[in-house]
Amino acid sequence: MLYSSWNQMEPMIPKAVNAFSEYHAVLSEEKRNELSEKLENRRERITQGRRGFWRFSDEEPTAEEINGKIADRLDLTPEQETEMLPLTEKLLIEREEIQQVRLSIIDEVIVQLNNESADTTRLESNLRSGWDAIHQRIPLAAETIASVHAILTEEQRAEIVEKMERRKDRREKRRQRRWHHWY
């Protein structure tokens, strides 16, 4: 399932690059600079990471802290919490590597926006290398999902599904608010 959904995206890379090139061609230099600035701000927010209002440190949360939050929210037993920690550590490392891929793509788009014309070959190459880095992580994601599934009870899994559905709904609502003026 994960491979099939990722494979559906591969043919979209050239389409995305061409759409970006066409968009770039019609933007004025002022608008390109404005968009570049917005992306630089977005990049800054990504590098800062998520920080709750209770966090006064510039340090990222550790796997133990994240695991503790998961344990509290799902009411894990001490045994479950111990079993989850190696998975949390593995995913935290992968999250950082995927973040680097995202930043690389954002950096490339910023460079392209600051150029007079879009270099479609370079942009496509950057997107493909980022895509390949994510594609290589599919087996780890599937393995981790299976491991978490085996650790959690049916009620805990149902709670995660409910939270994921709420998050998906919020993301869709944000997307609709953000892009409503384009339609």
N, C-alpha and C positions, 0 to 999 in steps of 0.2 A: 504494500500500500504506500509506504513512504517513498519507495523508489519510483512508483508510477506517478505520484503527484510531483516529484522533483523532475522526472523526465518530461512531464508536460510543460515545464518551464523552459527547458533548453531551447526549443525552437523560438521562444519569445525574445531571446536575447538580441538577435539581429533586428527584430521589429522594434524593440525598445531603443536600440542604438539609432535606428533610422528616425524614429519619432523624436528623439532628443536632438538629432542633427537638424531636422526640419524646424523644431521649436527654437533652437539656437539661431537659425538663420533669420527668423522673423523678430527676434528680440532686439531691442535697441541696446546699446552699450550700457545705458543707465539701468535698464531693467535687468540685464545680465549681472551687473554689479550688485543690484539690490538682492537678486536671488542668491548670488554667491555669498553675500553677507548673511542671509538667512541660513544657508547651509553651514557656514562657519559657526554660527551660533548653535545650530543643531549638533554639530560635531563636538562643540564644547560641552553641551549637556550630556552627550553620550559618554565623553571621557570622564566627566564628573561622576557618572553613575547615579543610581537612585539612592537618595538619602531621605530617610524619614525625619520628621520634625524632632524626634527624640535623639537623633545622632548628631553629635557635635564634633565628630572626628572627621578628618579628611580621608581616613583609611577606609578601604572597601571592607564589607563584612566578611568574616572568615567562614569557612565551611561549617565550623562548629556553631557559629551564631545562626547561620541559615538553617542548619539542621535543628537547632533548638526551637526556632520559630515554627518550623514544620511540625515538630513534636508537640508544641503547645497548641497549634491550630487544629491538628488532627487527633489530639489526645493519644499520642503513641505510647506504647509501653516502653520501658527501658530497653528491652530486647530489640524492639522494632527500631528505636532510635539508634542503637548500636549498629544494626544491620544497614540502616540508611546512610550513615556517615560516609563510608567509602564511595557510595554512589553520588552523594552531594559533593564530595571533594573532586571526583572525576568530572562532574557536570560543571563545576565552577571553573575548572581549567579550560574546558571546552568553550564555556561562555566567553571567557577572555579572548580565546583565539578567534571565535566568531566575531566578537566585537572588533578585533583588528581588521578582519575582512571588511566589515561594514565601514570602518573608518577609511580604509584604503579606497573603497568605491566612492565615498563622499569626497575624499581628497581629489580623486580623479575628476569628478564632476565639477568641483570648484576650479580646478586647473582648466578644464574645458570651457567653463563659463568665462574665465578671464582671457581666453584666446579669442582672436578675431573670428575664427571658424572652428567647427568641431572636428576633431581627429577621430573619425569613426573606428578606424583600425585599432587605435590605442585604447579607446573606450571599450570596444568589444573584447579586446584581449583582457582588460582589467576585469570586466564582468565575468568572463569565462573562468578566469583563474579564481575569482571569488566563489563562483558557482561550484567549481571543482572542489575547493576547500570544504564547502558545506556538504557537497555530495559524499565526500569521503567519510563524513561523520554520521551518515545514516545508520550503519550497522551498530555503532555505539548507542545511538538514540534508541533503536529498537531493543537492544539488549538491556538498556537501562529501564525502559518502560516495562519490559517483561519482569525485571528484577523488582521494581517498585510494586508492580501488580501482585507479585508473589508475597511480598512483605506485608502489604496492607490488608485489612479486613474488608469485607464487602461494604460495610457502612462508611469506612474511611475513603474507599474508592468512590463511592457515591457522592461524598462531600467534595472531593476533588473535582469530579465531573460538574457538579453544581457551580463551584467557584469558577471553573474554566468557562462555563456557559455564560455566567454573569460578566466575566471579563470580556468575552467575545462580544456580548451585547453592548457593553460600554465602548469598546473599540469601534464597533460599527456606528454607534451614535456620534462618537467624536469625528469619525471619518465623514459622516453625513453633514455635520455642522461645518467642518473645515472646507468641504468642497461643494456645498450647496449652491454657491454663487456661480459655479462653472456650468451649471445645467439649466 
